[in-house]
Amino acid sequence: MPRFELVEVPLSDRALVERFIRVPWHIHRNVWPNEHWVPPLLMDRRDFLNPKKNPFFEHAQCAFWLATVDGQDVARIAAVHDIDYERHHGERVGYFGMFECPDDPELARALIDQALDWLRPRGITRVIGPTELSMNYLFGVLVDAFDREPGMNMPFNPPYYDALMASAGLRKVKDVFQWGIDVREGLPSRVERMAGLIKTRESIQLRNIDLSDWSNEVERTLEIYNEAWEDNWGFVPIGRKEYQHIAKDLKMVMHPTMGLMAEVDGEPVAFALTIMNINPILKKLDGRLFPTGLLRLLWDLKVAKRVRSGRLVLMGIKAGYRRRGIETLLSVESFRAGRALGWPGGEIGWTLEDNDMVNRAIEAMRGEKIATYRMYETELAPPP
């Protein structure tokens, strides 16, 4: 008899879903206590796993499992078949994700095998992960930088996860980088000059994204985003409904000066979104907005103004305007805006390990790699 039990979690069973959501508390409080872990908001996680609220489930089939030992929930995993990925790439690829596990190779292997066994009869030939649900959400295993607070809306996990992936027969497919930049002394003068030259040469008008017209602004960025990211590894086009759903959460952590739109002759051609790093505030809430967490969050944001950094989370440039330095201009203007708020620095990421052009541009701004996240893959043989 196995010493653990795997329990399937139907999303219609809210009690089981709640237990699934709370597994990270067991890992980060009991298995690998770490002061840098930032508990997610429980309300957000409930909405994320609610098919009535999250449009992702309109184009994907998913399954979820809990692992229990002696009645204690100790681990979890999800399996995902995203039809949108298949339509875009013409390849039957599945995901595993939402992985949380103690340092137990046998249990990790059982969880991953369970996800693979669910995906195999659906004709899936390759599996990548871990993701939350897809590459449009959190993904990857942190493989270094365990002694620092994670970036806003970035994964954080114990250091043994990389070994668990290998022990389960998975291999690395791609690394992505998180970057940090200190702007207290300003950016390099040649980068500042270059940004000015690019703005003049390309006849670019920069403006702040209008938060009061957020829905329409999101539509403008969606057109750019799907075109700009089309050739990136793992990219899946995102539909209007799902993008608006994600953007609703982004707006809550946007400062009015930290969203930029680049236009040429009145046409939006590029954008950059920087979100406020509210992790220090979220840590104090322990996942709960009510009864007092929301007031505490608003106080720290609006009154005490405890936000001290941000993360440049999203940038997109239309195809006809790439390789013309616009990414440098948007990055420079974003960090100028952060410095005007009194932020000593910020983060950029993620970027693909083999995106040499973008990575060199960040290094030219004195950016330093501060974290690496790894994705894994395995092939699936067809069912007998």
C-alpha positions as CSV (number, residue, x, y, z in Angstrom):
1,M,0.0,0.0,0.0
2,P,1.3,3.5,-0.8
3,R,2.0,5.7,2.2
4,F,0.2,8.6,0.5
5,E,-3.1,8.9,-1.2
6,L,-3.9,11.0,-4.3
7,V,-7.3,12.6,-4.3
8,E,-8.8,14.1,-7.4
9,V,-10.2,17.7,-6.8
10,P,-13.3,18.5,-8.9
11,L,-13.6,22.3,-9.2
12,S,-17.2,21.9,-8.3
13,D,-16.2,20.7,-4.8
14,R,-15.3,24.0,-3.1
15,A,-14.2,22.3,0.1
16,L,-11.6,20.2,-1.8
17,V,-10.6,23.3,-3.8
18,E,-10.0,25.2,-0.6
19,R,-7.7,22.4,0.6
20,F,-5.9,22.4,-2.7
21,I,-5.4,26.2,-2.5
22,R,-3.9,26.0,1.0
23,V,-1.2,23.4,0.3
24,P,1.5,26.1,-0.2
25,W,1.0,27.1,3.4
26,H,2.0,23.6,4.4
27,I,5.1,23.7,2.2
28,H,6.3,27.1,3.2
29,R,5.4,27.0,6.9
30,N,6.0,23.4,7.8
31,V,8.3,21.8,5.2
32,W,10.6,24.6,4.2
33,P,9.9,27.6,6.4
34,N,11.2,30.7,4.7
35,E,10.7,34.4,5.6
36,H,10.7,35.4,1.9
37,W,7.6,33.5,0.9
38,V,4.7,35.8,0.0
39,P,1.3,34.1,0.7
40,P,-1.1,34.5,-2.2
41,L,-4.5,36.1,-1.6
42,L,-7.0,33.4,-0.9
43,M,-9.8,35.3,-2.6
44,D,-7.7,35.6,-5.8
45,R,-6.9,31.9,-5.7
46,R,-10.6,30.9,-5.3
47,D,-11.5,33.0,-8.3
48,F,-8.6,31.7,-10.3
49,L,-9.9,28.1,-9.9
50,N,-13.5,29.0,-10.5
51,P,-14.6,28.2,-14.1
52,K,-17.5,30.6,-13.8
53,K,-15.0,33.5,-13.2
54,N,-11.8,32.5,-15.0
55,P,-12.2,32.6,-18.8
56,F,-9.2,30.3,-19.2
57,F,-11.4,27.3,-18.6
58,E,-13.4,28.1,-21.7
59,H,-10.6,26.8,-23.9
60,A,-8.9,24.2,-21.7
61,Q,-9.6,20.9,-19.9
62,C,-7.9,20.5,-16.5
63,A,-7.7,18.1,-13.7
64,F,-6.3,18.6,-10.1
65,W,-5.1,16.3,-7.4
66,L,-4.2,16.5,-3.7
67,A,-1.7,14.2,-2.0
68,T,-2.5,13.3,1.6
69,V,-0.5,11.5,4.3
70,D,-2.4,10.4,7.4
71,G,-5.1,12.9,6.7
72,Q,-2.7,15.8,6.1
73,D,-2.7,17.6,2.7
74,V,1.0,17.6,1.8
75,A,1.2,18.1,-2.0
76,R,-0.7,18.9,-5.1
77,I,-0.6,19.0,-9.0
78,A,-2.7,20.0,-12.0
79,A,-2.8,18.7,-15.6
80,V,-3.9,21.0,-18.4
81,H,-4.8,20.5,-22.0
82,D,-5.0,24.0,-23.5
83,I,-6.8,23.9,-26.9
84,D,-5.5,27.4,-27.7
85,Y,-1.9,26.1,-27.6
86,E,-2.8,23.3,-30.0
87,R,-4.5,25.6,-32.4
88,H,-1.6,28.0,-32.5
89,H,1.3,25.6,-32.6
90,G,-0.3,22.6,-34.4
91,E,1.2,20.4,-31.7
92,R,-0.6,18.3,-29.0
93,V,1.2,19.7,-25.9
94,G,-0.1,19.5,-22.3
95,Y,1.0,21.2,-19.1
96,F,1.5,20.1,-15.6
97,G,1.4,22.8,-13.0
98,M,0.4,24.2,-9.6
99,F,3.0,21.8,-8.3
100,E,3.8,21.8,-4.5
101,C,5.6,19.0,-2.8
102,P,7.8,18.1,0.1
103,D,11.3,16.8,-0.6
104,D,10.0,13.4,-1.5
105,P,11.0,12.0,-4.9
106,E,8.6,9.1,-4.7
107,L,5.7,11.4,-4.0
108,A,6.8,13.9,-6.7
109,R,7.1,11.1,-9.3
110,A,3.6,9.8,-8.3
111,L,2.1,13.3,-8.8
112,I,3.8,13.9,-12.1
113,D,2.9,10.4,-13.4
114,Q,-0.7,11.1,-12.4
115,A,-0.7,14.2,-14.5
116,L,0.9,12.4,-17.5
117,D,-1.5,9.5,-17.2
118,W,-4.4,12.0,-17.5
119,L,-2.9,13.8,-20.5
120,R,-1.9,10.7,-22.5
121,P,-5.4,9.4,-23.5
122,R,-6.1,12.9,-24.8
123,G,-3.5,12.4,-27.5
124,I,-0.8,14.6,-25.8
125,T,2.7,13.9,-27.1
126,R,4.7,16.3,-25.1
127,V,4.3,17.8,-21.7
128,I,5.9,21.0,-20.3
129,G,5.8,22.7,-16.9
130,P,5.3,23.6,-14.3
131,T,2.8,26.4,-15.0
132,E,-0.1,27.7,-13.0
133,L,-2.5,26.9,-15.9
134,S,-0.6,28.1,-18.9
135,M,2.4,30.2,-20.0
136,N,0.2,33.3,-19.7
137,Y,0.3,32.9,-15.9
138,L,3.1,32.1,-13.4
139,F,5.4,29.3,-14.6
140,G,8.8,27.8,-13.9
141,V,10.8,26.5,-10.9
142,L,13.1,28.9,-9.1
143,V,16.6,27.4,-9.2
144,D,18.6,30.1,-7.4
145,A,18.1,33.3,-5.4
146,F,16.4,31.6,-2.5
147,D,17.7,34.2,0.0
148,R,15.7,37.1,-1.5
149,E,12.1,38.0,-1.7
150,P,10.6,36.9,-5.0
151,G,9.6,39.4,-7.6
152,M,6.0,40.6,-7.7
153,N,3.9,37.9,-9.2
154,M,6.8,35.5,-9.7
155,P,7.1,31.9,-8.4
156,F,8.9,31.0,-5.2
157,N,9.7,27.4,-4.2
158,P,12.1,25.3,-2.1
159,P,15.5,24.7,-3.6
160,Y,14.9,20.9,-3.9
161,Y,12.3,21.3,-6.7
162,D,14.8,21.2,-9.5
163,A,16.1,17.8,-8.2
164,L,12.5,16.5,-7.9
165,M,11.9,17.4,-11.6
166,A,15.0,15.4,-12.6
167,S,14.1,12.4,-10.4
168,A,10.7,12.3,-12.1
169,G,12.3,12.0,-15.5
170,L,11.8,15.6,-16.7
171,R,14.6,17.6,-18.4
172,K,15.2,21.3,-18.8
173,V,13.7,22.9,-21.8
174,K,14.2,26.6,-21.1
175,D,15.4,29.0,-18.5
176,V,14.0,32.5,-18.0
177,F,15.7,35.4,-16.1
178,Q,14.6,38.0,-13.7
179,W,16.6,41.2,-13.7
180,G,17.2,44.0,-11.1
181,I,18.3,47.6,-11.8
182,D,19.4,50.2,-9.3
183,V,18.5,53.7,-10.5
184,R,19.5,55.8,-7.5
185,E,22.5,57.1,-9.5
186,G,20.6,57.2,-12.7
187,L,21.0,55.1,-15.8
188,P,24.3,55.2,-17.8
189,S,24.5,58.5,-19.7
190,R,24.9,56.8,-23.1
191,V,21.7,54.8,-22.5
192,E,19.9,58.1,-21.6
193,R,21.2,59.8,-24.8
194,M,20.3,56.8,-26.9
195,A,16.7,56.9,-25.6
196,G,16.4,60.6,-26.5
197,L,17.8,59.9,-30.0
198,I,15.4,57.0,-30.6
199,K,12.4,59.1,-29.5
200,T,13.3,61.8,-32.0
201,R,14.4,59.6,-34.8
202,E,11.3,57.4,-34.7
203,S,8.9,60.3,-34.1
204,I,7.5,58.6,-31.1
205,Q,5.0,60.2,-28.8
206,L,5.0,58.7,-25.3
207,R,2.0,59.0,-23.0
208,N,0.8,57.4,-19.8
209,I,-1.8,54.6,-20.2
210,D,-5.1,56.1,-19.0
211,L,-6.3,54.1,-16.0
212,S,-9.7,55.9,-16.2
213,D,-10.1,54.4,-19.8
214,W,-8.6,51.1,-18.7
215,S,-10.9,48.8,-20.8
216,N,-10.1,50.5,-24.0
217,E,-6.4,50.9,-23.2
218,V,-6.3,47.1,-22.6
219,E,-7.8,46.5,-26.0
220,R,-5.0,48.6,-27.6
221,T,-2.3,46.6,-25.7
222,L,-3.9,43.3,-26.6
223,E,-3.5,43.9,-30.3
224,I,0.2,44.8,-29.8
225,Y,0.8,41.9,-27.3
226,N,-0.4,39.1,-29.5
227,E,1.5,40.4,-32.5
228,A,4.7,41.2,-30.5
229,W,4.9,37.9,-28.6
230,E,3.9,35.6,-31.5
231,D,7.3,34.1,-32.1
232,N,8.4,33.8,-28.5
233,W,8.9,30.3,-27.1
234,G,5.8,28.9,-25.5
235,F,3.6,31.8,-26.6
236,V,-0.2,31.2,-26.7
237,P,-2.4,33.9,-28.2
238,I,-4.7,35.2,-25.5
239,G,-8.3,36.1,-26.2
240,R,-10.0,39.4,-25.4
241,K,-12.1,38.0,-22.5
242,E,-9.2,36.3,-20.8
243,Y,-6.9,39.3,-21.3
244,Q,-9.4,41.7,-19.8
245,H,-9.8,39.3,-16.9
246,I,-6.0,39.3,-16.3
247,A,-5.8,43.1,-16.8
248,K,-8.4,43.7,-14.2
249,D,-6.0,42.3,-11.6
250,L,-3.1,44.2,-13.1
251,K,-4.9,47.5,-12.7
252,M,-5.1,47.0,-8.9
253,V,-1.2,47.2,-8.7
254,M,-0.7,49.9,-11.4
255,H,0.5,53.4,-10.5
256,P,-0.9,56.0,-13.0
257,T,2.6,57.0,-14.1
258,M,4.0,53.4,-14.6
259,G,2.0,52.4,-17.7
260,L,3.4,53.7,-21.0
261,M,2.0,53.8,-24.5
262,A,4.2,54.7,-27.5
263,E,2.5,56.1,-30.5
264,V,3.5,57.2,-34.0
265,D,1.1,59.5,-35.8
266,G,-1.5,58.7,-33.2
267,E,-1.3,54.9,-33.7
268,P,-0.2,52.8,-30.7
269,V,2.9,50.8,-31.7
270,A,4.3,49.7,-28.3
271,F,3.6,49.6,-24.6
272,A,5.2,48.8,-21.3
273,L,3.5,48.0,-18.0
274,T,5.2,48.2,-14.6
275,I,3.4,46.9,-11.6
276,M,4.0,48.0,-8.0
277,N,5.8,45.5,-5.8
278,I,3.3,45.1,-3.0
279,N,4.9,41.8,-1.7
280,P,6.0,43.4,1.6
281,I,2.3,44.4,2.2
282,L,0.9,41.0,1.1
283,K,3.2,39.2,3.5
284,K,1.5,40.9,6.4
285,L,-2.0,39.9,5.2
286,D,-1.3,36.1,5.1
287,G,-3.7,35.6,2.2
288,R,-6.7,37.4,3.9
289,L,-8.3,40.6,2.7
290,F,-11.1,40.4,5.2
291,P,-12.0,41.6,7.8
292,T,-9.1,44.0,8.1
293,G,-6.6,43.0,5.3
294,L,-8.2,45.3,2.7
295,L,-8.0,48.3,5.0
296,R,-4.4,47.5,5.8
297,L,-3.6,47.1,2.1
298,L,-5.2,50.5,1.2
299,W,-3.5,52.2,4.1
300,D,0.0,51.0,3.1
301,L,-0.7,51.9,-0.6
302,K,-2.4,55.2,-0.3
303,V,-1.4,56.7,3.0
304,A,1.8,55.2,4.3
305,K,3.0,54.8,0.6
306,R,5.1,51.7,1.5
307,V,5.7,50.6,-2.1
308,R,9.4,51.0,-2.8
309,S,9.9,49.3,-6.2
310,G,8.1,47.8,-9.2
311,R,8.5,45.2,-11.8
312,L,8.4,45.9,-15.6
313,V,6.1,43.0,-16.2
314,L,4.9,43.4,-19.8
315,M,6.3,45.0,-23.0
316,G,5.1,44.7,-26.5
317,I,6.2,46.2,-29.8
318,K,4.5,45.8,-33.2
319,A,6.4,43.9,-35.8
320,G,7.2,46.9,-38.0
321,Y,8.8,48.8,-35.2
322,R,11.1,46.2,-33.7
323,R,14.9,46.4,-33.7
324,R,14.6,50.2,-33.7
325,G,15.4,50.8,-30.0
326,I,11.9,51.3,-28.8
327,E,12.4,48.7,-26.1
328,T,15.3,50.7,-24.7
329,L,13.2,53.9,-24.8
330,L,10.3,52.3,-22.9
331,S,12.7,50.7,-20.3
332,V,14.5,54.1,-19.7
333,E,11.2,56.0,-19.4
334,S,9.8,53.4,-17.1
335,F,12.8,53.6,-14.7
336,R,12.7,57.4,-14.9
337,A,9.1,57.3,-13.8
338,G,10.0,54.9,-10.9
339,R,12.8,57.1,-9.8
340,A,10.4,60.1,-9.8
341,L,8.3,58.2,-7.3
342,G,11.3,57.7,-5.0
343,W,11.9,54.1,-5.9
344,P,15.6,53.1,-5.6
345,G,15.2,50.5,-8.3
346,G,13.1,47.8,-9.8
347,E,12.9,44.6,-11.7
348,I,12.5,43.5,-15.3
349,G,11.3,40.1,-16.3
350,W,11.0,37.6,-17.2
351,T,13.2,37.3,-20.3
352,L,14.2,34.2,-22.2
353,E,17.7,33.0,-21.7
354,D,18.4,33.0,-25.4
355,N,16.8,36.4,-26.1
356,D,20.3,38.0,-26.5
357,M,19.1,41.3,-27.9
358,V,16.8,42.1,-24.9
359,N,19.2,40.7,-22.4
360,R,22.1,42.8,-23.7
361,A,19.9,45.9,-23.6
362,I,19.1,45.3,-20.0
363,E,22.8,44.7,-19.2
364,A,23.6,48.0,-20.9
365,M,21.3,49.7,-18.3
366,R,23.5,48.1,-15.6
367,G,20.8,45.4,-15.1
368,E,21.9,42.3,-13.2
369,K,20.4,38.8,-13.3
370,I,18.8,38.2,-9.9
371,A,16.9,35.0,-10.4
372,T,16.5,32.1,-12.8
373,Y,13.3,30.1,-13.4
374,R,13.4,26.7,-15.2
375,M,10.8,24.9,-17.4
376,Y,10.9,21.2,-18.0
377,E,9.5,18.8,-20.6
378,T,9.0,15.1,-21.4
379,E,7.7,13.2,-24.3
380,L,4.6,11.0,-24.0
381,A,4.2,7.7,-25.7
382,P,0.7,7.0,-27.0
383,P,-1.5,4.8,-24.7
384,P,-1.2,1.0,-25.4
